[in-house]
Amino acid sequence: MNDKGIRSFSLGALLDVCGRRPEDFYYDGCLISSHVDPEDEVPMDLFRFPVRIDAFALVFCSKGSITLQSNLTRYELGGNSLFIHVPGAILHVESMRGAEVFVAACEEEFIRRIDVDLKLVSSLALQLERYPLLHLAPGEWNVLERSIAEITDEGVPEPDDPYSREILRSSLRVLIYKACRLIARHIEQESLRQYSPRSRREEYFQRFMTQLRRNYMRERSVGFYAAQLNLSPKYLTTLIRQTTGRTVIEWIDDYVILEAKNLLRYSTMSIQEIAYCLNFPNQSFFGRYFKNHTGVTPSAFRTGSDLRAGADLPQPLSLEGC
């Protein structure tokens, strides 16, 4: 990716650009900001254009509204709603109207460093790519808020204070597990969970998705991914279809097309540069591939002639009354 592409930030780099306020809590790759000012021009200027953030983030809107896009899908956050950003997703904030926002974010490496079970987190992350917006029932956010208050009250420990450091690590682990439990309950309530996270097929699916996220911009063959998992292409295809109801090729194409759409819509790269970026032999081949999967040419998509007025927004999940 060159400087014409979408800007990418780690959590640390994002803080360098936006600045850190005295009341913000930051520790070793984890940020908690309890009073995000909707009038602060620096974050809005940054997010006015799409950026890729390499971190998990809980964005809680207590009142007002926020309109944002994540990977080209538009979401409306209203009062008592929670949006979950997963690492690598492209975020674009369109507007904030009287919004009071709370953000808790952490890098994937931070989760590893504090010994959180990544199998539990990654199982949810796969589903959150499609269902990232939740409406919380009264009191649900309070559970997380109490854990956050304990963390911020504890404060950042001194380098030579091992006891406080371990207390803080343990408290952050508890917060992450509580957030995962809340999210999982919403997903389960809506019958979105389709398979057991502990099954052998699911384990292979997780490994396949890890390889896909790492390699989809370079590799599109079933054989490549089967080789990474030491499986035959036929067996991998059978496993993925049984687990998700979709083929390996469909998963690969989804990732490639989503990246292509993001680059066409938001980057200044030429179509030829995008074709090479996604490892297509030439622009013509990329154009046929894109049209076969979307029904429009890359040029038509870039100019917006494919857009339909009045498209419905994705509906958030809700546990009202539970």
N, C-alpha and C positions, 0 to 999 in steps of 0.2 A: 504494500500500500504506500502510495507517495503522498506528498503534502496536498494533493488535490482531493484526497479521499475524506472520509468522515473522521473527525478528531476523536482520539481515544484517550481516556484518562484512567489512571489508577486513583484510588481514594486519596492517597497522599498528594498526587499531582493536582487533583481537583481542589483540595484545600489550599494549595499554593496559589492557584488561580483566583479562587473566590475569597480567600482570606479566612482566618479563624478568629471568632469572637471570644472574649474572655469567658463567657458563660458556656461555651461549647466544651464538651468532654471528648477528648481524643486520647486513645491509648493503643499503641502497638498495632495499628491497622483497624481500629474500631472507632467510629464517630457517633456521638449522641448529641443531637441539637434540639433542645426542647422549646426554643422560641424562634422559629424561622420567621423573619420579617418579610411579608409578601411585597413590601415596597422596596426591598433591597435590590438595587439595580444590577449589581454584579452577577449574582446567580441567574437572574432573568436574562441578562445579556448573553451569558454563556449558553443557557438552555433555549434561547430563542431559535438557535439552529441545532440540528440533530447532533448529538454526541454519543459516543459509546463509553459506558462506565463499567469498569471491571471490578464490580463489587455487588454484594447483596445489599438491598436496602428496603426497609419498611418505611413507607410514607403514609402517615396518618393525618387525615384532614378532619379536624374537629368541627369546623363550621366554614361557611362560604363554599367556594367551588374552585376546582382546578381542571382545566382541559389539557390533556397531554396525549402524545402519541408514543407508543412503544412498538418498535418494529412494524411501523406503518398502520397499526391499529389504534383508533382513537378511543380514549377512555375519559369519562366524566367522574371526577371525585366530588362527592357532596359531603355533607356533615356525617361524621361517624363512619367514614369509609377508609379502607386500608388498601393501598396499592403496594405490591411486592415487585421490586425490580431485581432481575436475575443478572449475573455477570455476563457481559458481552452484548446485552440488549441495547438497541439504539433508542435514546430518549430525546423527546422534543416537547418542551412545554409551550403550549400555545397561549394560554391565558390563566390568570389567577384573579378571582373576584372575591374580595373580602375574606380570603382564606387564612385560617390559622392552621399551621402545619407543624408536625413533629416528625423528625427523621432519625432513624437509627440505621447505621450502615456499617458493614464490615467486609474486609477482603476475604477471599477464599482461603488464602494462606493463613490468615488470622484464625479462621475456624479450625484449621489443622493444628495450629500451634497450641490452642487451648484444649485439644483432644476431644472435640465433638465428633460423634459418629457420622461420618460423611455419607454413609449409606442411607441414613434416615433423611438427611438434608437433600441429597441428590434425588431421592425418590420423589420428594415434593417439588423440587426445582423443575423436573421434567413436566409436571402437570401445570405448574405456575406459568410456564411459557405460553400456555393457552388460556389460563384462568387466573390472571394476576390481580383482579379487583374483587374485593370482598366488602359487603356491608356488615358491620359489626352490630350485634345485639347490645342493648344497654348493659354496661358493666364489663363487657369483654375486654375493652381496651384497658380498663382499670387494673386488670390482672397484670398486664405487661407494664403499665405505668408504675406500679408499686415496685417491681423488680428494677426498673430503670432508676427510680428514685434512690434505691439502695446503692446502686452502682455509682451514681453521681455524688451521693453523700460520702461514699468511701473515698472518692477522689483518686487521682493518679499517684501511685506509691513512689517513694524515693527509690533510686536504683539499688540501695543497700538494704531494702526492707523486704525480705523474702516472704514474710507472713502476710503482709498486706497485698503483695503481688499475687499470692496464691488465693487469697480471699477474693480478690477482684476477678481473677481468671475463673474461679468457681461460680461467682455471681453472673458473669457473662455467659457461661455455659448454661446456667439455669434460664437466663433470659432467652437464649436461642431455642432451647427445648420447649419453653412455654409458647414461644411464637410458632414453632413448628406444630405443636399440639393444637393450637387454635386454628391454624390454617388447615391442618388435616381434618379437623372436625367439620369445617365448612365444606371441604371437598367431598368428604364421605357423606354428609347430609344430602348433597345434591346428586349422589350416586355417580360421581365422576371417577371414583377409583374402580378400575376394571380388572385389576390383577393384584395378587399378593406381592408386597415388596420383598418378601423373603424367599420367593420361589426361585428355582434354578433358572427357569426361563427368564424371569425378571433380572436376575444377575447378569445373564448374557446380554439382555437388552440394555442394561445400564452400561456395560462395557462397550457395546456397539455405539451407543449415543456419545460416550466419551471420545471414542475414536472419530466419530462423525464430526463432532464439534471442532476437533483439532485439525481435520484433514479435508473437510468438504470443499474448500476453495482450491484444492489441488487434485483430489481423487473423487471420481464418480462411479467407479466400478464395484460391483458386488464382490468380485474376486479379491480386491484389495482389502476390504473390511473383513472378509472371511479369513484371510491370511493373518490379519492382526490378532484374531481371536483363536487361531489354530483350528478353524472349522472349515468344512467344505462349503462352497457357495450355496449348494442346494440345502444343506442342513441349516445354515444361517437364515436363509430365506424362510424355511419352514418355522424356525423358532420365532422369528420376528412377526410373521403373520399370525401364528397362534397366540402370541403375547399381546399384540396391539391391533390385529385385524387389518394391518397395512403391510405392504411389501417393503423390502429394503430399498428398492429403487424409489418408492414414493417418499420415504423419509429423506433420502439423499436429495431428490429433486426439490422437496420443500425447503431444505436449507439453502440450496444453491439459488433457487428463485427468490427467496426472501432477501438474500444478500444482494442479488442483482437488482431487485426493486429498490432497496435502500440506496444503493450506489447511483442508480439512474435518477431517483427522485431527489437525493440530497447532496451528492458529490458533484464536483466540477470535472470529473474524469470524462473523457470522450467515450463513446460506445466501444470503440476499438480498444481503448485502455482497459475498460471494464472486462471485455472479453478476455484479454490477456491476463488480467488480475485473477479471473476465475478459471484460468488454465484451459480456455478454449483455443483451438488452433488458429481461428481467425474470426473476424467480426461476422461474417456470413453464417458460419456454423452456430455462433452464439445467438444470432438473430432467429434462426430457425428453431433452436432449442427453446428460446424464450417464448416465441409465438405459439409453439406447440403446447406449452404448459399454461399460458395465460390468455391466449386468443388474440393478443395484440402484439405489435412489433415493439422493440425497445424504444424506438423514436416516439411512437404514439404514447407509450407509457410515460416517457420523460416529459412530454408536452402536456400531459394531463388529459388528453382526448379520450382516455378510457374511463375517466371518473364518472360515477353516477351520482347525481344530486340526491340528497336526502337519504344517504345510506344509514341504516340503523347502527347505533352504537352497541358494542357488546354489553350484555347484561351482567351485572355483578352477581356474585353468589350471596345468599342471605340465609341467616339462621334465625330470623325474627320468630319469637314465640317459643324457642327451644329452651 
